[in-house]
Amino acid sequence: MPSKHFDYISNKIASAKREADSLASGVGHRGIEGEIREIAARDCVEPFLTQSYQCGTGKVIDSRRAISDQIDLVVYHRKVAPPILVNRDLGLYPVECVRYVFEIKTKLTAAEIKDANKKFRSVSLLTSFPKKQPDGTIQGGRLPATVLLAFGSDIKGSEVQRYMKHTEGVSPCTAICVLGKGYWVHDYASKSWYGYESRADHPPYTEFCHFITGFMNTLAAEETSMRPFSPGAYVNGDEFLTDPSQSSV
């Protein structure tokens, strides 16, 4: 029998999908439909954030002035570097403070996979926690996990096989969750996908419950282990300082 937490998660996504389907029906505008799904996805992710994390939308930046494409949903924290917020939800997020980026799709298609990969690759080009090496090169740290979340699909076959078919080189996607189809995580060491294929004899939205379980475990584990960072690198104020003692207060 599913636990209370399992029921809560599955009911959350079921309700959000039902409302999104109702609102999007007959709209006839892909942009508006997409925004409706983004709101629904946020409503299903936000309740499971730990204390330090928040949700937003916008672009991810780094201290070397690189910038990502527009991202549907950003999960970020304020402990190491505050975002530049245009309003409460829209902003520019320093890559060091971003843990997850989501691309939300109403119906997953080959074209939507390519679009998500393009946005994920723009994130992969950023440099977090830059550190100059003895040879003069810059080495970066860990980048945000990238999640492709779809409310439906236009095929009945394997989503992972289709994803690999339409993805060249190293996968820029960390996790795929397609409602009613399954949830998979990419292991970069073995270059393999592992996960769960949805089954008719399992409770509805089990795949989303699996994803949220891993999501919560990751955020909880990192609450007390966030890496220190000097956000002043984003201001570049050290270019104008003549007295080194004024570099911090």
Backbone torsions as a table, in degrees:
resi	resn	phi	psi	omega
1	MET	NA	131.9	-179.9
2	PRO	-61.3	148.6	179.2
3	SER	-76.9	171.3	177.2
4	LYS	-62.4	-38.6	178.4
5	HIS	-65.1	-42.0	178.4
6	PHE	-60.2	-46.9	179.6
7	ASP	-61.2	-39.9	-178.8
8	TYR	-63.2	-45.5	-179.4
9	ILE	-65.4	-47.1	-177.8
10	SER	-66.1	-37.5	177.1
11	ASN	-67.1	-33.3	179.8
12	LYS	-64.6	-48.8	-178.5
13	ILE	-71.5	-35.2	178.6
14	ALA	-63.0	-44.2	179.8
15	SER	-65.8	-43.8	-179.6
16	ALA	-64.3	-41.5	179.2
17	LYS	-65.4	-41.8	-179.9
18	ARG	-62.3	-45.6	179.6
19	GLU	-66.9	-40.4	179.3
20	ALA	-65.3	-41.9	178.0
21	ASP	-60.3	-41.6	-179.0
22	SER	-66.3	-45.1	-178.6
23	LEU	-68.8	-37.1	-176.4
24	ALA	-79.4	-20.2	-177.3
25	SER	-61.2	123.6	176.7
26	GLY	78.8	1.6	-179.9
27	VAL	-65.6	-41.9	177.3
28	GLY	69.3	23.5	179.1
29	HIS	-139.4	113.4	-174.0
30	ARG	-60.9	-37.0	-178.6
31	GLY	-63.6	-44.5	179.7
32	ILE	-68.0	-41.0	177.3
33	GLU	-59.0	-42.3	179.3
34	GLY	-62.6	-41.7	179.0
35	GLU	-64.6	-36.6	177.6
36	ILE	-62.3	-43.6	179.0
37	ARG	-66.0	-37.3	179.6
38	GLU	-62.6	-42.3	177.5
39	ILE	-63.7	-42.1	179.0
40	ALA	-62.6	-43.1	179.8
41	ALA	-63.3	-42.6	179.0
42	ARG	-61.3	-41.7	179.0
43	ASP	-61.9	-23.1	-179.2
44	CYS	-94.8	-14.2	-179.5
45	VAL	-100.8	-41.9	-173.5
46	GLU	-57.0	-39.8	-178.7
47	PRO	-63.0	-14.9	-174.7
48	PHE	-106.9	10.2	175.7
49	LEU	-75.0	144.5	172.8
50	THR	-82.3	177.5	-165.8
51	GLN	-56.7	-39.5	-172.4
52	SER	-83.1	-11.3	-171.3
53	TYR	-101.2	150.6	177.5
54	GLN	-138.9	167.0	177.3
55	CYS	-110.3	147.6	174.8
56	GLY	-157.7	-173.2	174.9
57	THR	-141.8	156.4	-178.5
58	GLY	145.2	-139.1	-178.4
59	LYS	-127.2	153.5	178.1
60	VAL	-103.3	137.9	-177.3
61	ILE	-125.7	165.9	171.4
62	ASP	-129.2	173.1	-174.9
63	SER	-74.7	-4.3	177.8
64	ARG	-101.1	14.8	173.9
65	ARG	72.9	19.6	172.3
66	ALA	-84.8	154.5	-176.3
67	ILE	-143.3	141.4	-178.0
68	SER	-84.7	174.4	168.6
69	ASP	-69.9	171.2	176.2
70	GLN	-63.9	131.3	-177.2
71	ILE	-111.4	136.0	-176.9
72	ASP	-64.5	-47.0	-175.9
73	LEU	-144.0	127.0	-179.3
74	VAL	-118.3	128.0	173.3
75	VAL	-104.5	117.0	-172.3
76	TYR	-136.5	165.8	175.2
77	HIS	-130.5	162.9	-176.1
78	ARG	-106.1	7.6	-173.2
79	LYS	-72.4	-26.9	-176.9
80	VAL	-114.5	-33.5	-179.0
81	ALA	-155.2	120.1	-178.5
82	PRO	-74.3	145.1	176.5
83	PRO	-76.4	163.4	170.7
84	ILE	-96.6	104.7	-174.1
85	LEU	-95.0	128.6	173.4
86	VAL	-76.6	-41.5	169.1
87	ASN	-143.7	-164.4	-173.6
88	ARG	-60.6	-28.9	-172.8
89	ASP	-117.3	-21.2	-174.5
90	LEU	-104.4	131.1	-178.7
91	GLY	-171.1	-174.3	173.2
92	LEU	-110.6	125.2	-170.5
93	TYR	-115.0	117.1	174.5
94	PRO	-54.7	133.2	-173.3
95	VAL	-58.5	-30.1	-179.5
96	GLU	-65.8	-22.2	-177.9
97	CYS	-99.5	1.8	-177.7
98	VAL	-100.9	129.5	178.8
99	ARG	-104.7	-36.6	179.0
100	TYR	-135.6	144.4	166.5
101	VAL	-124.8	137.4	-177.7
102	PHE	-117.4	139.9	163.6
103	GLU	-110.8	125.5	-175.2
104	ILE	-105.9	126.4	-179.3
105	LYS	-122.0	134.1	175.7
106	THR	-65.2	-50.9	176.9
107	LYS	-137.1	121.5	-177.7
108	LEU	-73.7	126.8	177.6
109	THR	-133.2	173.0	177.5
110	ALA	-60.5	-41.7	-179.9
111	ALA	-64.5	-38.1	-179.7
112	GLU	-70.3	-33.3	175.1
113	ILE	-61.9	-46.3	179.7
114	LYS	-63.5	-38.5	178.1
115	ASP	-64.7	-44.7	179.0
116	ALA	-62.8	-42.4	179.3
117	ASN	-61.4	-39.4	178.7
118	LYS	-59.4	-44.8	-179.3
119	LYS	-69.7	-39.1	177.7
120	PHE	-65.2	-37.6	179.2
121	ARG	-66.6	-32.3	177.7
122	SER	-65.3	-31.0	175.6
123	VAL	-73.4	-36.9	-178.1
124	SER	-66.5	-17.2	179.9
125	LEU	-85.1	-6.6	179.1
126	LEU	-79.1	160.4	179.5
127	THR	-119.9	115.9	177.4
128	SER	-100.3	149.1	-179.7
129	PHE	43.5	56.7	-176.3
130	PRO	-62.5	137.1	179.5
131	LYS	-137.8	126.0	-178.8
132	LYS	-75.9	129.5	-179.9
133	GLN	-89.8	163.1	-179.8
134	PRO	-55.1	-30.2	-179.6
135	ASP	-85.2	4.2	177.0
136	GLY	93.8	-9.7	179.1
137	THR	-77.9	160.8	179.0
138	ILE	-105.6	125.5	178.0
139	GLN	-108.1	133.6	-179.7
140	GLY	-103.5	168.6	178.8
141	GLY	-100.0	-159.3	-176.2
142	ARG	-65.3	143.0	178.0
143	LEU	-104.7	165.0	-179.6
144	PRO	-61.7	149.4	171.2
145	ALA	-70.9	142.3	-177.3
146	THR	-112.9	126.8	-173.8
147	VAL	-122.7	126.0	173.4
148	LEU	-100.4	110.1	-177.9
149	LEU	-114.3	120.8	-178.0
150	ALA	-122.4	140.2	179.6
151	PHE	-84.3	-9.3	179.9
152	GLY	-170.6	-177.9	-177.4
153	SER	-147.8	156.1	177.8
154	ASP	-100.4	10.4	177.3
155	ILE	-131.0	163.4	175.6
156	LYS	-102.6	-14.5	-176.7
157	GLY	-80.9	-165.6	-175.9
158	SER	-69.9	124.9	177.5
159	GLU	-70.9	-36.3	-179.1
160	VAL	-66.8	-43.5	178.9
161	GLN	-62.6	-41.2	177.7
162	ARG	-65.9	-41.5	179.1
163	TYR	-57.8	-47.4	-179.4
164	MET	-63.5	-35.7	179.5
165	LYS	-61.4	-35.3	-175.8
166	HIS	-103.9	17.3	179.7
167	THR	-124.5	120.9	179.3
168	GLU	-95.3	140.6	177.8
169	GLY	70.2	-153.3	-178.7
170	VAL	-69.1	134.6	179.6
171	SER	-63.4	127.6	174.5
172	PRO	-85.8	-0.9	-176.5
173	CYS	-103.2	130.9	179.7
174	THR	-86.3	-39.9	-176.1
175	ALA	-145.5	146.5	176.8
176	ILE	-124.9	129.9	175.2
177	CYS	-133.4	115.5	179.3
178	VAL	-118.2	117.2	-177.0
179	LEU	-58.6	130.5	-178.5
180	GLY	81.2	-3.8	-176.7
181	LYS	-119.6	-45.4	-179.7
182	GLY	155.2	-179.6	-179.4
183	TYR	-140.5	129.0	-176.2
184	TRP	-136.7	147.7	177.7
185	VAL	-122.0	138.8	-179.5
186	HIS	-91.7	128.2	175.2
187	ASP	-97.9	110.1	-173.1
188	TYR	-71.8	-26.7	179.7
189	ALA	-65.7	-45.6	-178.6
190	SER	-95.7	-6.6	-177.3
191	LYS	57.2	38.2	-178.0
192	SER	-124.5	159.6	176.4
193	TRP	-106.8	136.7	177.3
194	TYR	-129.7	143.5	179.0
195	GLY	173.6	-152.8	-170.5
196	TYR	-127.4	125.2	174.2
197	GLU	-93.6	126.8	-179.4
198	SER	-61.3	142.8	-179.7
199	ARG	-128.7	146.7	-177.5
200	ALA	-64.1	-28.1	-177.6
201	ASP	-88.8	5.1	176.4
202	HIS	-101.5	156.9	178.8
203	PRO	-57.9	150.7	178.3
204	PRO	-58.6	142.7	175.5
205	TYR	63.2	28.5	174.2
206	THR	-59.3	-36.0	179.9
207	GLU	-60.1	-39.6	179.7
208	PHE	-71.2	-36.4	176.7
209	CYS	-62.6	-39.6	176.0
210	HIS	-62.0	-43.4	-179.8
211	PHE	-63.0	-47.9	-177.9
212	ILE	-63.3	-33.9	176.8
213	THR	-59.9	-49.7	177.9
214	GLY	-64.2	-39.1	178.5
215	PHE	-59.7	-49.5	180.0
216	MET	-65.8	-40.0	178.9
217	ASN	-59.9	-42.5	-179.4
218	THR	-64.2	-48.8	-178.2
219	LEU	-64.5	-40.9	-180.0
220	ALA	-63.8	-40.4	-179.0
221	ALA	-67.1	-28.6	-175.1
222	GLU	-94.1	-6.4	179.7
223	GLU	-55.5	-38.2	-175.5
224	THR	-107.7	10.5	-176.5
225	SER	-132.5	26.9	-179.6
226	MET	-69.7	137.4	-175.7
227	ARG	-73.8	134.3	178.0
228	PRO	-62.2	149.7	-179.5
229	PHE	-154.3	149.5	177.8
230	SER	-103.4	98.8	-176.2
231	PRO	-65.1	-12.0	177.7
232	GLY	-59.3	-19.3	178.7
233	ALA	-60.9	-26.2	-180.0
234	TYR	-76.2	-21.4	-179.6
235	VAL	-86.3	-27.4	-176.8
236	ASN	60.6	28.5	-178.9
237	GLY	-66.0	-22.1	-178.1
238	ASP	-65.6	-15.7	178.3
239	GLU	-67.7	-24.1	-172.8
240	PHE	-109.7	-3.6	-178.1
241	LEU	-83.9	131.9	176.7
242	THR	-102.6	-22.0	180.0
243	ASP	-110.3	108.7	-177.9
244	PRO	-54.7	-27.0	-178.0
245	SER	-68.5	-14.0	-179.3
246	GLN	-92.6	5.0	-176.0
247	SER	-76.4	-11.8	177.0
248	SER	-149.0	158.7	178.5
249	VAL	-132.0	NA	NA
